[in-house]
């Protein structure tokens, strides 16, 4: 078993999603645990199609998630405000991830795998529906005709009465959002009942895009701390122990993208998968998104650092596949992605003389419009 994918759900809160890219069989489909059972041997065409599709799917949430993160950072009246990761959060992240991974390992050792995965399926069913609905909502808004009867709704929960009334939930949505939610629910039911790889990928792409869009690093130094810590984390748990492999073999959840290597021979019912963990998309992705926002802050109408880091990600992922395919051994993708995604942009900044400016760039949460007006009026009065 060469697959070592482990990840966890990420919503509005920081949570570990750290995985590595690998094939789920050794030596092109040969089962090393049972040499007497003949396994499907992947053709070169099937393997190339699987790996190429994984790379393409990995690039989608990074590219579109980064673009949406710019709009998200500028949005002043949205309930989907980004969660900012500070240097302190980044330093603790690998420790939290390690504890989570080892905790799951103990759970699978002590309790029944069937019941744990049943609970996880229900959890990811709800989370996946919300993530997919949020992902497709902007696209669906462009699809609906202008004559579509779009009604506004509000879900409001309050506590107390009179002056002591306090809002618990205040969520506004419309008919288009309900359509997105219905579509996402169908995908969710499909995933729970069939565990089909296409449904898995729809949820996985939604999780990854939401992560890149809504998780924001506050500066480049924090990004380097986060990626550096998870670099050590990934290498240790892949090469140092069997914990990640054990969890990956037991964990049934859409925390990875998969693509069958036997698709050409067996169609949609194929079962010999190559896999890419969501952590290898989201972790470099939030750093790439930060560099895009840095490009925007420069106001030079160029996206030099975004495209540089994007190319670096493609290079690092391609190198991971090459090394894994050459040595027939599981590879921690962050081992190659982290040096590429940090090294390439830093080198470009050094050449352009913008290295100091890059590391001084700091993101702050935008003030609401009313607060901004009040602050301006106060300043005028003081003057």
N, C-alpha and C positions, 0 to 999 in steps of 0.2 A: 504494500500500500504506500504510494508515494504522495498521496494527498494529505496536506496538512492545513486545511482551511478551518479557522475558528474565528468567529466574530459575534457581535451582539448588536441588538437593536439600538438605534440612536434616534431620539426624538428631539424635543427642545432642550434636553439636558445632555451634558457630555457623558458619553458612555463608550467603552472600548469596542472597537470594531477592527481588529488587527489580524489580517490574514495573509496567506501567501499563495502564489500561483503555482498550481501543479496539476499533473494528470492523476486520475484516480486509479491507475494501474501501472505496474512496473513494466518496463521494456515493451512499450506499445501494446498493452493489453494483456500481458502474461501475468497471471495471478501467482505471486510469489509464495502465498500461504498454502496453496494446493496445486502442486505441479502436475497432478494426475488429471485435473479438470482442464479441458481445452477451453481457452478463452478467445474471444474475438480479437484478432490482430488488426490494428488500425492501418489503413492504407495511407501512403504519403499525402494523397489528395484530401482524405478525410481529416488527417491531423492538421494539415495546413488550413483547411476550412474552419476547423474548430478554434485553433489559436488565432487566426485572423479575425474571426467573429468576436472572440473574447476581447481582443485589443480594440476593435471598433466599438463594442458595447461599453468598454471602460472609458473611452474617450467622450462618449455622449454626455454622461452626467457631469463630467469635469468641465466640458466646454459650455454647456447650457447652464449648469449650476453656477459657474463663475460669472456668466453674464447676468443671471438673475440675482446673484449676490450684490452686484453693483446697484441694481434697482432696489433691492432689499435694504441696503445701507442708506439709500437716499429717502426711502419711504418713511414719512413722519407720522402717518396716521394708520398704521397697519397693526393688526393683532399678531402678525407673524414677524415680530421684531427679532433680529438675529441675536444669538447668544454669543457673547464675546469670551474668548479663551485668553486668560492672562498667563504670564510667565509662571506664576505659582500653580495654576491649573495644569499647565504643560509639564511642569516638573513632577507633579503627582500622578499624571495620567498613566505612565508605564506601570507604576506600583498598583494603581487601581485595576488596570487591565490584567496584571499578573494575578492579583487576588481573585478577580472574577473568573479567569481561566482556570485556576487551580480549584476554585470553589465548584465550578461546573464539573471538573474532573472527579472530585469527591462525590458529588451528587450522583453522577452516573455509575460510580463504583458501589455506592451504598444503596440507592433506590432503584426501582424498576425503570428501565429506559423507556418503556412504553408509556407510563403515566407521566413522566417528565416531558416527553415529546408531545403528549396530548395537551398539557398545560401550555407549552411553548407554542403549539399550533394555534390555540385560542388567542394567545397574546399577540402573535404576529398577524393573525387574521384581522383583528381590530386595528392594529397599528398600520398594517399594510393597506387597508382600505382608506384610512385617513391620509397616508403618505401618497398613495396613487391618485387620490382625488385632488390633493393639493398640487400634484405634479401636472396633471392634464388640464386643470382648470384654465390656465391662460390660453392653451391651444384650442380648447372647446369654445371659448368666448369668440374666437375668430371664425369658427365653423358655423355657429348659429347665425341664421339670417337676422337682419334688422327687424323684421316683422315678428320675430319670436316673442310670444307673450311672457315676458320676464317679470315675475312678481318678487317683491322684497319680503323677507321674513326676518324675525328676530327671536332668538332663544335667550330668555332672561330668567335667571334664578337669583332670588334675593333672600337675605336673612334678616329677621327683625322687622320692625314696623316704625312708621313715623320718622323722626330724626335719626333713629338708630338703624334704619334700613341700610343694609350693606350688600353690594353686588357680589355674587359668587361667580356667576357665569353671565356674560353678555356677548352673544355671538350673533352677528348679522350675516345672512346668506340670501341667495336668490334661487330662482327656478333652475338656472344653469348649474349652480352648485349641486342641487339635488340630482340632476341628470348625471353629473360626474360621480356623485356618491353611489348612485344605482349601478353605474357601469363598474365601478371599483368593487362593489359588493359582489357582483357576478364573478369577477376575477377571483375574489377572496373565497367564495364558495367552491369554485373550480380548483383552487389550490388546496383547500382543506380536504376535499373529497378525493382528488386524483394525484396531488403532489406533482403535477405535470411541470416539466422543466420550463415551458414557456411562461406559465403562471408564476413560477419561481423567479424568472428573470424580470417580469413586469414589476413585481414587488421589489426585487433587488435594485433595479434601476431607479425606482421611485425613492427607496431609502437613500441610495447614493446621491441622487440629485438634491434631495432635501438636506442631506448632511452638508454638501458643498455650499448650498445656498444659505443655510441658516446658521452654520457654525463659523464664526469669524475669529481669526487671529488678530490680536490688537496691534502687533508689530512683527517685523521680520525676525527679530531676536527670539521672540516667543515661538515662532514657527521653527527656527533652528533647534531650540530646546526640545520641542515636541517631537520633531522628526528624528533628532539624535537619540532621544530616550527610547522611542519606539523601534529604532534601528537595533539597539542593544536587546530590547525585548524580543523582537522577531527572531534574531539570530539565536538567542539563548533557548527559547522554547522550541525552535525547530531542530537545532543541532544538539542541544544539551540534554533534552528529555524526550519522553514519548507522550507527554501530557497533551500537547496540542493535537497530535495524531489521534490519540484515544478519544478526545472530545469531538474532533472532526468526524470520526467514524460513527459517533453516537448522536450527534446534534442534527436534528431535522428542522431546519428553518431557512427562510430565504435570506441568508446572510452571505450568499455567494452567487456569482453569475456562473452558469453552466452552459456548455454547448456540446452536443454529442459528436464524437469522432466517427461514429458509424451512421451518420445521418444519410449519406449517399446510398448506403446499402439497405437501411431499415426504415427510413423515413422518420416521421414524427414520433414513432414508437421506439426510437433508438434509446440505448441505455448505457453506453460506454462514454462517460463524460470527462471532458477537461474542465477545470474549475479555476475561478479567480475570486478570491475573498474580497468582500466589500471594503475592508480596511485598507487594502492596497489601492483602492480608488479614492476613498474619502480623505484619508490622511494626507497624501500628496495633493489631492484636489483642493483642500481648503488653503493650502500654501500657495498653489497656483492662482486661486481666486484672489488671495491677498495681493499678489503681484499685479493682477489685473486692476485692482482698485488703486494700487500704487501708480500704475500707468495713468489711470484717469486723473489722479491727483496732480500729476506733473503738468497736465493741460497742454501737452505737446501734440495731441491728436495722433499719437502712435501707441502701439501695444507691444513694444519691444520685449519687455520682461515677461509678459503673458505668453507670447509666442515662443520665446526662448525656453521657458519652463515647460510649456506644453510639448515642445519637441523633445526636451530632456526626459519627460515622462515616457514618451513613445520609445525613446532610445533605451531607457532603463528597463521597460517592460519587455522589449525585444531581446535585450541581453539576458533577462531572467529566463525567457523561453529557450534561448539558445543554450545556456548553461545547463538547464534542467534536461533538455532533450539530449545533450551531449553526454552528460554523466549519469543519466537515468536515476536521478536522486532528487528528492524534494528540496526546493530552494526557497528561502525566505525572500520574497520579492523586494521588501524594503531594504535589503542588503544592497541592491542595485539602484532602486528608485531614489533613496535618500541622497546619496552622493551626487546623482545626476540632477535631481530637482533643486538642490541647494547650490551645487558647484557651477552649473552652467549660468544661472542668472547672476551669481556673485562675480563670475569672471567677466561677463558682459558689463556689469556695473563698474568693475575695476577699469576696464578698457575705456568706458565712456566718462570716467571720472565722477560717477554718481553713487559710489559705494557708501559714502557718509550720509548722503541724502536718503538712500534706501534704508539704512539702519536707523535713521532718525524719524522715519515715517511712523506716525502713530494714529490709530483710528480711535475716534470718540463717537459715542452715540449722539445722533442728531437730536436737537431739541424740538419738541412739538411746536407748531406754528404759533399757537397762542402764547406759549412760554417765551418764544423768540420775540414776539411783539411786545410783551410785557417788559422783557429785559431791555429792549431798545428804548421804550418810553421812559423806563427808570433811569437809564443812562442819560437821556436828554434832559430830564428834570435835574439830575445831579449837576450837569454842566451849566 
